Amino acid sequence: MTDQRIAKLSVNAAVSIGDMRKLQGTTGIPVPAAGAESVPDISGVWKTAALSLVRSYDWVSRLDTVDNPVSLFPDWSADPDDPASYNFEGTDTWVRQTRALGAEILFTIASEIPSNKQPARDLAKYEQVVENIVRHYVCGWGNGFDRAVSHWEFGDQPDFGALHFAGTPEQFYEMYAAAARAVKCVDADLRFGGPCIAFPLNEGPYREGLLEFIKGKGLPLDFLSWMWYGDNSRDPLDFRRIAAEVRAILDSHGFGETELVLSYWSMTGIPTAQFTDPDNAAFIAAAAIYMQDSAVDKAIFFRADTGADFHYNFRDPAGIFEANGGENARTGAFRLVGQTLAATERLAVTGGDENGFAVLAGRTADRDIVRILIANYAIPAPYLIARDRDVFEFQVPIGSVRTDMSLNVPPRRVDAASAGHTGYALEVTGLPWGDGPHKIVRYRADAGHRGEQLNAYEGEGATVMLNGDLTAPGVEMIEIVRGN
């Protein structure tokens, strides 16, 4: 290692600069459930990653507007006030599993894709069905749960065309209003929002149009949900940049109190995307670190599972587990991010940058543990070249159908090349327990590691000096634990 390529990092562990923001959400199924019996048990990683929020997934918790035996309300000729008319089994299992891990739930009210995405035919009955589903997961109706779901999201990428919603924007608006009334009727304190906008930088009926409808009707919008993938930039700072634009749009429409929920985020959302495991791992960690200083209020990573898709019958490369549930560098990075965010009190750090060398530090509430997360990621050279047009055009392959899509994207940061750090020199001062003994443990996720322990040291004193190698792409977490 040469001096020019060593990042000099400094952490003051004596003074908190505020709470660590709880942005460790995900979507997926942690253990087998009805309708998803083939998924492996990955609950151990989910628990270690200290998840704060989990978004419901479509093959165990969808409400179709047409008859479907696996939908939450399978037969629309049935009595909506009879609990026997509902198909709660698979969703109940998923809710029980998720709550057991200590995470809150964001429940998405939307139809199964790609086959059942029609608008509601009877809005009054639809509203009644939604209300009873909410009662089941909040008030125990139909042998249900007591306040198991805190956030209710209506819609799932309606601007993605007929792949996700085949009705008109006006029909979507009326369904939003019906769902909002149903949720707030059960408990006005429940959080309600939507609609998981697929293209948040595109002006249109599911952005401005929906906001104007909600404002005009005096409907609730406790949170606006949207999604973003880094396919056309591979830039982990994108989520912060786009959140700032979405925040400005909300504020300009009079929704200053509405939270921003990033319902899907990942380096890639295109099923044919190509990447290396360690490169994606470093991206995940860097993006999560940068979001700590963003307008994002809740972030849901896509997707902390194997990528198995039971609708489209393919394995989504965005899944961070191997097909059998085995781990890789992405799994390790996700786990290390969660452990760092679980430190609760954020500490000031110097020495990182916004071009991929990202650093985050925190300490636990009992002040017995200090954690420092370092991501060394380099945006690939082809993504540092300005586009002719800041529009991303792509094709979504669904079976034999090819659907063309176009979305506005932020300009590429052509000056965001990696500093080329190959290691770090870390100084941690003001350890909360003073001059006593401590243990230092290093964890690594890169081409040769899956988030496991790299090495450990014993020491004493209120200051720690540590030198380490960390070439891109790689992720490291340093944990300093108070000794006995």
C-alpha positions as semicolon CSV with decimal commas, in nm:
position;residue;x (nm);y (nm);z (nm)
1;M;0,000;0,000;0,000
2;T;0,124;0,351;-0,081
3;D;0,049;0,668;0,116
4;Q;-0,134;0,824;-0,178
5;R;-0,389;0,544;-0,182
6;I;-0,455;0,512;0,191
7;A;-0,773;0,677;0,320
8;K;-0,717;0,848;0,654
9;L;-1,030;0,793;0,861
10;S;-1,115;0,952;1,195
11;V;-1,404;0,872;1,431
12;N;-1,489;1,048;1,757
13;A;-1,669;0,782;1,960
14;A;-1,731;1,014;2,255
15;V;-1,997;1,232;2,094
16;S;-2,314;1,123;1,914
17;I;-2,423;1,343;1,623
18;G;-2,776;1,205;1,631
19;D;-2,975;0,887;1,589
20;M;-2,877;0,633;1,327
21;R;-3,164;0,637;1,078
22;K;-3,356;0,308;1,052
23;L;-3,329;0,249;0,678
24;Q;-3,273;-0,127;0,689
25;G;-3,588;-0,255;0,522
26;T;-3,635;-0,532;0,268
27;T;-3,888;-0,741;0,084
28;G;-3,907;-1,116;0,050
29;I;-4,006;-1,432;0,238
30;P;-3,773;-1,544;0,521
31;V;-3,902;-1,903;0,552
32;P;-4,138;-2,126;0,351
33;A;-4,505;-2,021;0,346
34;A;-4,821;-2,132;0,169
35;G;-4,772;-2,046;-0,198
36;A;-4,396;-2,027;-0,152
37;E;-4,312;-2,365;-0,001
38;S;-3,986;-2,403;-0,194
39;V;-3,807;-2,100;-0,049
40;P;-3,521;-2,180;0,193
41;D;-3,506;-2,061;0,552
42;I;-3,300;-1,740;0,551
43;S;-3,447;-1,599;0,872
44;G;-3,113;-1,619;1,052
45;V;-2,957;-1,359;0,824
46;W;-3,269;-1,141;0,842
47;K;-3,250;-1,143;1,220
48;T;-2,878;-1,067;1,228
49;A;-2,932;-0,783;0,978
50;A;-3,168;-0,617;1,231
51;L;-3,442;-0,539;0,981
52;S;-3,663;-0,244;1,069
53;L;-3,933;-0,280;0,799
54;V;-4,045;-0,552;0,556
55;R;-4,272;-0,492;0,257
56;S;-4,531;-0,759;0,176
57;Y;-4,468;-0,972;-0,128
58;D;-4,711;-1,045;-0,405
59;W;-4,736;-1,422;-0,400
60;V;-4,851;-1,438;-0,039
61;S;-5,043;-1,115;0,011
62;R;-5,214;-0,984;-0,302
63;L;-5,573;-0,863;-0,326
64;D;-5,696;-0,930;-0,678
65;T;-5,996;-0,747;-0,820
66;V;-6,100;-1,062;-1,009
67;D;-6,159;-1,415;-0,885
68;N;-5,837;-1,597;-0,804
69;P;-5,813;-1,890;-0,561
70;V;-5,480;-1,766;-0,419
71;S;-5,592;-1,406;-0,366
72;L;-5,675;-1,271;-0,020
73;F;-6,040;-1,251;-0,133
74;P;-6,070;-1,540;-0,381
75;D;-6,436;-1,511;-0,487
76;W;-6,596;-1,170;-0,542
77;S;-6,946;-1,319;-0,515
78;A;-6,872;-1,414;-0,152
79;D;-6,984;-1,228;0,160
80;P;-6,711;-0,976;0,255
81;D;-6,823;-0,978;0,619
82;D;-6,767;-1,352;0,656
83;P;-6,407;-1,437;0,759
84;A;-6,446;-1,768;0,575
85;S;-6,456;-1,573;0,247
86;Y;-6,089;-1,481;0,285
87;N;-5,768;-1,669;0,213
88;F;-5,544;-1,552;0,497
89;E;-5,330;-1,864;0,549
90;G;-5,018;-1,779;0,349
91;T;-5,018;-1,413;0,445
92;D;-5,074;-1,497;0,813
93;T;-4,768;-1,722;0,809
94;W;-4,558;-1,452;0,648
95;V;-4,679;-1,184;0,892
96;R;-4,612;-1,411;1,190
97;Q;-4,260;-1,492;1,064
98;T;-4,175;-1,130;0,994
99;R;-4,306;-0,997;1,324
100;A;-4,109;-1,266;1,509
101;L;-3,793;-1,107;1,368
102;G;-3,885;-0,773;1,524
103;A;-3,957;-0,586;1,200
104;E;-4,253;-0,364;1,120
105;I;-4,461;-0,447;0,813
106;L;-4,555;-0,234;0,515
107;F;-4,854;-0,413;0,359
108;T;-4,907;-0,348;-0,013
109;I;-5,267;-0,346;-0,139
110;A;-5,242;-0,438;-0,507
111;S;-5,334;-0,711;-0,751
112;E;-5,121;-1,007;-0,850
113;I;-4,906;-0,948;-1,156
114;P;-4,885;-1,011;-1,444
115;S;-5,228;-1,170;-1,485
116;N;-5,467;-0,988;-1,252
117;K;-5,434;-0,612;-1,266
118;Q;-5,784;-0,493;-1,350
119;P;-5,956;-0,200;-1,173
120;A;-6,219;-0,281;-0,912
121;R;-6,562;-0,345;-1,058
122;D;-6,752;-0,265;-0,738
123;L;-6,575;0,008;-0,541
124;A;-6,805;-0,015;-0,241
125;K;-6,742;-0,387;-0,204
126;Y;-6,371;-0,338;-0,268
127;E;-6,358;-0,086;0,015
128;Q;-6,542;-0,326;0,245
129;V;-6,296;-0,606;0,165
130;V;-5,994;-0,384;0,225
131;E;-6,139;-0,270;0,557
132;N;-6,182;-0,628;0,678
133;I;-5,829;-0,721;0,568
134;V;-5,699;-0,429;0,773
135;R;-5,916;-0,537;1,067
136;H;-5,770;-0,888;1,041
137;Y;-5,411;-0,762;1,075
138;V;-5,479;-0,480;1,320
139;C;-5,784;-0,566;1,534
140;G;-5,787;-0,947;1,535
141;W;-6,095;-0,981;1,310
142;G;-6,133;-1,333;1,169
143;N;-5,890;-1,484;1,421
144;G;-5,628;-1,234;1,313
145;F;-5,360;-1,020;1,474
146;D;-5,329;-0,733;1,717
147;R;-5,161;-0,435;1,544
148;A;-4,930;-0,652;1,333
149;V;-4,922;-0,408;1,039
150;S;-4,838;-0,040;1,083
151;H;-4,804;0,084;0,723
152;W;-5,052;0,032;0,439
153;E;-4,940;0,105;0,083
154;F;-5,190;0,126;-0,202
155;G;-5,060;0,045;-0,549
156;D;-4,752;-0,110;-0,698
157;Q;-4,595;0,073;-0,991
158;P;-4,917;0,181;-1,168
159;D;-4,707;0,394;-1,406
160;F;-4,537;0,076;-1,530
161;G;-4,817;0,043;-1,781
162;A;-5,057;-0,246;-1,822
163;L;-4,802;-0,484;-1,667
164;H;-4,910;-0,351;-1,325
165;F;-5,242;-0,169;-1,372
166;A;-5,469;-0,203;-1,674
167;G;-5,724;0,065;-1,579
168;T;-5,728;0,441;-1,625
169;P;-5,561;0,686;-1,386
170;E;-5,907;0,800;-1,276
171;Q;-6,001;0,443;-1,182
172;F;-5,678;0,415;-0,986
173;Y;-5,755;0,740;-0,802
174;E;-6,096;0,613;-0,693
175;M;-5,944;0,285;-0,572
176;Y;-5,685;0,484;-0,376
177;A;-5,966;0,683;-0,212
178;A;-6,156;0,365;-0,125
179;A;-5,849;0,202;0,028
180;A;-5,764;0,518;0,223
181;R;-6,114;0,533;0,373
182;A;-6,097;0,165;0,462
183;V;-5,762;0,190;0,642
184;K;-5,838;0,510;0,832
185;C;-6,184;0,378;0,928
186;V;-6,015;0,099;1,122
187;D;-5,760;0,326;1,293
188;A;-5,682;0,686;1,202
189;D;-5,328;0,642;1,335
190;L;-5,236;0,375;1,079
191;R;-4,996;0,504;0,814
192;F;-5,141;0,509;0,462
193;G;-4,983;0,604;0,131
194;G;-4,856;0,485;-0,205
195;P;-4,843;0,424;-0,497
196;C;-4,483;0,292;-0,540
197;I;-4,407;0,507;-0,844
198;A;-4,183;0,320;-1,088
199;F;-4,055;0,633;-1,264
200;P;-4,032;0,904;-0,995
201;L;-3,864;1,160;-1,223
202;N;-4,136;1,133;-1,491
203;E;-4,415;1,388;-1,470
204;G;-4,754;1,224;-1,521
205;P;-5,089;1,105;-1,389
206;Y;-4,943;0,884;-1,116
207;R;-4,725;1,162;-0,979
208;E;-4,872;1,514;-1,026
209;G;-5,216;1,378;-1,118
210;L;-5,244;1,161;-0,808
211;L;-5,109;1,434;-0,580
212;E;-5,365;1,682;-0,715
213;F;-5,646;1,430;-0,670
214;I;-5,543;1,355;-0,311
215;K;-5,513;1,725;-0,232
216;G;-5,845;1,809;-0,391
217;K;-6,033;1,534;-0,209
218;G;-5,862;1,591;0,126
219;L;-5,736;1,231;0,135
220;P;-5,446;1,109;0,348
221;L;-5,096;1,067;0,209
222;D;-4,885;0,979;0,511
223;F;-4,609;0,861;0,279
224;L;-4,530;0,869;-0,090
225;S;-4,363;0,549;-0,207
226;W;-4,139;0,517;-0,510
227;M;-3,866;0,294;-0,643
228;W;-3,525;0,324;-0,805
229;Y;-3,262;0,093;-0,948
230;G;-2,909;0,189;-1,051
231;D;-2,902;0,002;-1,382
232;N;-2,813;0,299;-1,600
233;S;-2,572;0,475;-1,365
234;R;-2,431;0,219;-1,119
235;D;-2,403;0,522;-0,890
236;P;-2,483;0,459;-0,519
237;L;-2,549;0,831;-0,466
238;D;-2,850;0,819;-0,702
239;F;-3,097;0,740;-0,424
240;R;-3,003;1,055;-0,235
241;R;-3,017;1,270;-0,549
242;I;-3,356;1,140;-0,660
243;A;-3,502;1,160;-0,311
244;A;-3,417;1,531;-0,306
245;E;-3,612;1,584;-0,630
246;V;-3,913;1,383;-0,512
247;R;-3,907;1,572;-0,181
248;A;-3,917;1,902;-0,371
249;I;-4,214;1,784;-0,579
250;L;-4,405;1,682;-0,267
251;D;-4,330;2,011;-0,093
252;S;-4,439;2,214;-0,396
253;H;-4,776;2,039;-0,390
254;G;-4,834;2,110;-0,022
255;F;-4,728;1,773;0,120
256;G;-4,447;1,892;0,345
257;E;-4,539;1,644;0,619
258;T;-4,557;1,342;0,388
259;E;-4,274;1,092;0,435
260;L;-4,069;0,941;0,153
261;V;-4,066;0,562;0,138
262;L;-3,824;0,403;-0,106
263;S;-4,021;0,083;-0,166
264;Y;-3,762;-0,084;-0,388
265;W;-3,394;-0,006;-0,422
266;S;-3,102;-0,201;-0,562
267;M;-2,813;-0,174;-0,802
268;T;-3,021;-0,349;-1,065
269;G;-3,385;-0,421;-1,139
270;I;-3,352;-0,555;-1,492
271;P;-3,379;-0,936;-1,509
272;T;-3,102;-0,956;-1,771
273;A;-2,856;-0,736;-1,577
274;Q;-2,493;-0,846;-1,556
275;F;-2,269;-0,773;-1,257
276;T;-2,018;-0,933;-1,023
277;D;-2,111;-1,036;-0,673
278;P;-1,847;-0,824;-0,489
279;D;-1,919;-0,518;-0,704
280;N;-2,288;-0,536;-0,610
281;A;-2,197;-0,594;-0,245
282;A;-1,990;-0,276;-0,232
283;F;-2,267;-0,083;-0,409
284;I;-2,523;-0,200;-0,151
285;A;-2,310;-0,083;0,139
286;A;-2,216;0,250;-0,019
287;A;-2,576;0,331;-0,115
288;A;-2,701;0,246;0,235
289;I;-2,438;0,473;0,389
290;Y;-2,520;0,766;0,157
291;M;-2,893;0,733;0,232
292;Q;-2,825;0,824;0,595
293;D;-2,792;1,185;0,472
294;S;-3,086;1,181;0,231
295;A;-3,453;1,279;0,228
296;V;-3,550;0,911;0,240
297;D;-3,751;0,830;0,554
298;K;-3,777;0,454;0,501
299;A;-3,584;0,235;0,257
300;I;-3,673;-0,117;0,143
301;F;-3,398;-0,313;-0,030
302;F;-3,492;-0,533;-0,326
303;R;-3,444;-0,817;-0,256
304;A;-3,306;-1,006;0,044
305;D;-3,400;-1,352;-0,076
306;T;-3,295;-1,600;-0,346
307;G;-3,465;-1,406;-0,625
308;A;-3,712;-1,688;-0,693
309;D;-4,018;-1,545;-0,872
310;F;-4,329;-1,760;-0,866
311;H;-4,524;-1,548;-1,116
312;Y;-4,272;-1,503;-1,395
313;N;-4,101;-1,837;-1,326
314;F;-3,743;-1,712;-1,333
315;R;-3,472;-1,629;-1,082
316;D;-3,427;-1,256;-1,042
317;P;-3,055;-1,167;-1,026
318;A;-3,138;-0,898;-0,768
319;G;-3,179;-1,171;-0,504
320;I;-2,879;-1,168;-0,268
321;F;-2,887;-1,537;-0,166
322;E;-2,789;-1,838;-0,373
323;A;-3,073;-2,058;-0,499
324;N;-3,035;-2,298;-0,205
325;G;-3,018;-2,019;0,052
326;G;-2,639;-2,005;0,057
327;E;-2,466;-1,675;0,121
328;N;-2,236;-1,463;-0,092
329;A;-2,068;-1,121;-0,071
330;R;-2,399;-0,940;-0,122
331;T;-2,555;-1,131;0,166
332;G;-2,259;-1,038;0,383
333;A;-2,275;-0,670;0,288
334;F;-2,647;-0,658;0,364
335;R;-2,588;-0,815;0,705
336;L;-2,299;-0,581;0,789
337;V;-2,507;-0,277;0,691
338;G;-2,786;-0,390;0,923
339;Q;-2,551;-0,448;1,214
340;T;-2,402;-0,101;1,169
341;L;-2,742;0,068;1,153
342;A;-2,843;-0,122;1,468
343;A;-2,576;0,073;1,657
344;T;-2,852;0,339;1,706
345;E;-2,627;0,643;1,784
346;R;-2,441;0,791;1,489
347;L;-2,084;0,915;1,524
348;A;-1,898;1,175;1,318
349;V;-1,655;1,037;1,058
350;T;-1,399;1,206;0,837
351;G;-1,207;1,060;0,545
352;G;-1,482;0,914;0,326
353;D;-1,611;1,060;0,000
354;E;-1,923;1,053;-0,220
355;N;-1,761;0,866;-0,509
356;G;-1,785;0,518;-0,364
357;F;-1,553;0,527;-0,064
358;A;-1,827;0,556;0,196
359;V;-1,787;0,541;0,574
360;L;-2,042;0,526;0,857
361;A;-1,989;0,489;1,232
362;G;-2,218;0,431;1,526
363;R;-2,231;0,315;1,884
364;T;-2,491;0,113;2,071
365;A;-2,723;0,279;2,321
366;D;-2,544;0,108;2,612
367;R;-2,214;0,246;2,474
368;D;-2,052;-0,096;2,489
369;I;-1,997;-0,136;2,112
370;V;-1,868;0,094;1,838
371;R;-1,905;-0,009;1,473
372;I;-1,746;0,145;1,163
373;L;-1,865;0,040;0,817
374;I;-1,643;0,105;0,514
375;A;-1,749;0,050;0,153
376;N;-1,494;0,075;-0,127
377;Y;-1,687;0,087;-0,452
378;A;-1,586;0,220;-0,794
379;I;-1,843;0,331;-1,049
380;P;-1,747;0,145;-1,371
381;A;-1,581;0,367;-1,631
382;P;-1,861;0,335;-1,894
383;Y;-2,104;0,490;-1,643
384;L;-1,883;0,798;-1,596
385;I;-1,955;0,912;-1,953
386;A;-2,235;1,166;-2,005
387;R;-2,539;1,046;-2,197
388;D;-2,670;1,219;-2,508
389;R;-3,012;1,217;-2,340
390;D;-3,086;1,158;-1,972
391;V;-3,353;0,908;-2,061
392;F;-3,322;0,535;-2,002
393;E;-3,505;0,322;-2,256
394;F;-3,527;-0,051;-2,197
395;Q;-3,740;-0,355;-2,269
396;V;-3,903;-0,577;-2,010
397;P;-3,925;-0,943;-2,119
398;I;-4,227;-1,121;-1,968
399;G;-4,267;-1,461;-2,130
400;S;-4,319;-1,397;-2,501
401;V;-4,415;-1,032;-2,445
402;R;-4,162;-0,750;-2,484
403;T;-4,267;-0,421;-2,328
404;D;-4,075;-0,101;-2,404
405;M;-4,019;0,142;-2,116
406;S;-3,871;0,490;-2,088
407;L;-3,780;0,684;-1,774
408;N;-3,603;1,006;-1,694
409;V;-3,276;0,962;-1,507
410;P;-3,043;1,209;-1,333
411;P;-2,733;1,320;-1,525
412;R;-2,435;1,094;-1,473
413;R;-2,167;1,223;-1,240
414;V;-1,880;1,224;-1,487
415;D;-1,640;1,349;-1,217
416;A;-1,724;1,069;-0,970
417;A;-1,433;0,836;-1,046
418;S;-1,305;0,635;-0,752
419;A;-1,012;0,779;-0,558
420;G;-0,851;0,437;-0,592
421;H;-0,800;0,371;-0,223
422;T;-0,645;0,034;-0,150
423;G;-0,669;0,059;0,228
424;Y;-0,730;0,280;0,527
425;A;-0,564;0,421;0,838
426;L;-0,836;0,447;1,104
427;E;-0,818;0,644;1,428
428;V;-1,103;0,606;1,678
429;T;-1,083;0,841;1,975
430;G;-1,295;0,883;2,286
431;L;-1,408;0,524;2,331
432;P;-1,709;0,549;2,567
433;W;-1,562;0,319;2,833
434;G;-1,239;0,514;2,862
435;D;-0,899;0,349;2,909
436;G;-1,027;-0,001;2,979
437;P;-0,977;-0,316;2,772
438;H;-1,151;-0,376;2,441
439;K;-1,166;-0,622;2,155
440;I;-1,144;-0,526;1,787
441;V;-1,307;-0,755;1,530
442;R;-1,295;-0,701;1,153
443;Y;-1,556;-0,846;0,915
444;R;-1,523;-0,853;0,536
445;A;-1,745;-0,896;0,230
446;D;-1,561;-0,910;-0,103
447;A;-1,452;-1,161;-0,367
448;G;-1,312;-1,394;-0,102
449;H;-1,542;-1,327;0,193
450;R;-1,914;-1,339;0,270
451;G;-1,929;-1,108;0,568
452;E;-1,749;-1,340;0,807
453;Q;-1,490;-1,244;1,067
454;L;-1,155;-1,153;0,917
455;N;-0,949;-1,128;1,236
456;A;-0,963;-1,002;1,596
457;Y;-0,734;-0,811;1,835
458;E;-0,726;-0,734;2,207
459;G;-0,627;-0,391;2,332
460;E;-0,660;-0,122;2,596
461;G;-0,706;0,254;2,598
462;A;-0,958;0,515;2,484
463;T;-0,801;0,538;2,137
464;V;-0,769;0,276;1,863
465;M;-0,532;0,303;1,568
466;L;-0,591;0,048;1,293
467;N;-0,448;0,003;0,946
468;G;-0,615;-0,226;0,696
469;D;-0,615;-0,314;0,330
470;L;-0,945;-0,280;0,142
471;T;-0,937;-0,273;-0,235
472;A;-1,243;-0,207;-0,449
473;P;-1,486;-0,368;-0,457
474;G;-1,505;-0,455;-0,089
475;V;-1,690;-0,393;0,235
476;E;-1,553;-0,403;0,587
477;M;-1,703;-0,354;0,931
478;I;-1,479;-0,286;1,231
479;E;-1,642;-0,364;1,565
480;I;-1,485;-0,239;1,888
481;V;-1,635;-0,410;2,193
482;R;-1,587;-0,311;2,554
483;G;-1,385;-0,568;2,748
484;N;-1,456;-0,710;3,092
